[in-house]
Amino acid sequence: MTEAPAILIVEDEPLISMMLEDFLDALGYRLAGCVDRVDDALDHVARGGFSAALLDVNLRDGETSWPVADALSDRGQPSCWQRAAAMTRCPNGMRMCPCSASLTRSTACATPSPRS
């Protein structure tokens, strides 16, 4: 039997984190971890053991999860970003992909762009 893919959640709002955990469970995914700070997320990225990540772009105290997205991209792992305000562009090196459902006002999935 194949093990379900594991997903890392980076989200600073506890109720949203719990909702995402429930969604993942209902869809048959495993939770690799749920963190609310960039440092903790980067520790998870360094350890590996998950297939993709759901990232809240804007975290507490002005932190953004872009360093986590960069670290995931460097490892070739996909991520899905969400934020309350509309996203009009991706950071350099990321390619935006359509998502099937929007959990917030703006959700974008990214896969690493090939590096030259």
N, C-alpha and C positions, 0 to 999 in steps of 0.2 A: 504494500500500500504506500502510495506517495504522500509525503508530508505536505500539508497546506503551506503556501507561501506566508512568510512572516512580514509584518508591516511595522515600521517605526512611526510613532506619532510625535510631532513636536507642536505642542499647543499649550498656551498659558491660561486658558479659560477652562476650569475643571468641568463644568457642565458640557462644554463642547467636546472635551476629551472623552468623557464617559459616553456621549452619544456616538462618537466615532468608533470607540471600542465596541459598542453594541452593534453598529453597522457592520464592522469587520467580522465580528463573530457570526452574525446572521448570514453573511456572505461566504462563510467558510474559511476565512483567513485567520492566521494566528497573530497575536500581538507580540512584537519583538520588544517593545518598551514604549513608555509614554513619558516624555520629559517636557519641561517648560522653560529650559534655558539652553542657550547655544552650547556652552561648555559641556553640559551633560549629553547633548545630541552628538557633539563631535566625538565624545568618548564612545558612544554606541557605534558611530560610523567606523571608528578605528578598530573596534572589536569585530565588526561585521556580523554575519549571521542573520541577515534579513534581506528581503527581495526588493523592497521599495520603501519610500517614506512619504508621509503626509505632513506638509510643513505649513504652519501658520506664518505668514511673512512677518507680521508685526507682533513682537513679543513685548513683555513688560519692560519698563525702564528704558525704552528706546531701542532695545535690542531688535535686530532683524535676523531672520534665519538664512539670509543669503550665504554666509560662510558655510552653513550646513549644505546648502544646495551645491555650492562649489566643491565641497569635499565629496559629495555623492557623485557629482559629475566626473571628478577625477578618477573615481573608482568604477565609472560606467554604470552606476545604479540610477534608475529612474526615480523621480520625485513628483509629487503633485502639490502645488502651492495654493493657499487660500488666503484671502484677506477681505476686509469689509469694504474697501474702496476698489474701484475698477482698476485692473491692470492693463496698461496700454502697450507695454513692451516687456521683453525678457531681458535679464542681465546678459552681458556679453558671454558667449560660449554656450548659451542655452537655446533650445528650440522649443517653442510653444506648440502644444498639441491640443486638440479639442478634448473636452471631458464630456462624459455622457450625462452627468448630473452636477448641478451647482449646489453646494452646501451653503455657500454664502453668496454675497453679491458678485464676487469674482473668484473663479477657480481656474487654474491653468495647470496642465500637466506638462512636464518637461522630460525630455530625454537628452542625454549629453550629445552635443554636436561633435562630429568627428574633428579631431585636432589635426592641424597641418604640421 
